[in-house]
């Protein structure tokens, strides 16, 4: 078996073993030794694929990050991404999630029962936010270089707002047993960003006066 296929097979066994044990007993009750034993590999092999145990509960995150980067680059190249580009990128990403809806639902149940995984999930959200910020700044193409320029505050602010809007869309999708259309839920969230919050649920608030001189 070629080395790459062998590595893929070993990783698959580790992911399946971890998912099985986490589903049966919960993330916190399972040890790395137990995962390795069920997968038929040594403990040290686990760390060739995952830096920490938490990563094994998010086995598709790295690939999805790369997918999102490619989506930005295919859409915008090296130029700064617009909200139109971001809508297109999300549309592509939502299709990937929905294609693995059953697995996503199972993983979510595991995550929600572990405080450690909830914290790790927040760090993953920050990773996604950084990719979006680099996309907005047009610096994604530079990320393979040794020195990557910091993102601008404006891009960070926009990326934070985008992630903040999309998270409730994902929660609604999971709450509906992943039977709904994640793409529609997410695009509705991005509508709020594109059109301005004052045109949505915040209309009429003191931040969006409904008449001249209003407060």
C-alpha positions, 0 to 999 in steps of 0.5 A, a space after each residue: 500500500 502506498 505510504 499516503 494511502 496507508 496514512 489515510 487508512 490509519 487516520 480513518 481508523 483513528 477517527 472512527 475509533 474516537 467517534 465510536 468511543 465518544 458516542 458511547 461514553 462521552 469525550 471526557 471519559 475516553 483516553 487516547 490509549 483506548 482510541 489507539 487500541 481500538 484503532 489497532 495502533 500505538 499511542 504515539 501513532 495518535 500524535 502523528 495525526 492529532 496534536 491534542 485529543 480534542 482535534 480528534 473530535 473535529 476530524 474534518 476541520 483542517 480540510 474544511 479550513 483549506 476548502 474555505 481558503 481555496 473557495 476564497 482564492 478561486 472566487 477573489 484571487 488575490 484581491 480583497 473579498 466583498 460580501 458577494 464573494 463571502 456569500 458565494 464562499 459560504 454557499 460552497 461551504 454549506 454544501 460540504 456540511 450538508 453532504 455530511 449532515 448525519 456525521 455533523 449531527 453526531 459530532 455536535 451531540 458529542 461536543 455539547 456534552 463536553 466543556 473541553 470540546 465547547 472551548 475547543 470549538 470556540 478556538 476553531 471559530 477564531 480560526 475561521 474568523 482569521 481566514 475570513 479576515 485575510 480574505 477580506 484584506 486580500 492576503 490569503 494568497 500570502 499565507 504560505 509565505 514565512 511572513 504573513 501581514 496582520 489583518 486590518 482592524 476593519 477586516 477583523 471587525 467585519 469577519 467577527 460580525 460575519 462569524 457572529 451572524 453565521 453561528 446562530 444559523 448553524 445552531 438553528 440547523 443543528 436544532 432542526 436535526 440538520 434537516 433544514 437548508 443550511 445555505 438558506 439559513 446562512 444567507 439570511 444571516 449574511 443579509 443582515 450584514 449586507 443590508 445593515 442591522 438597522 433594516 432587520 430586527 434592530 430597526 427602530 432602535 436608538 441606533 437606527 432612528 426611524 425619523 430625522 432627529 430621532 433618538 
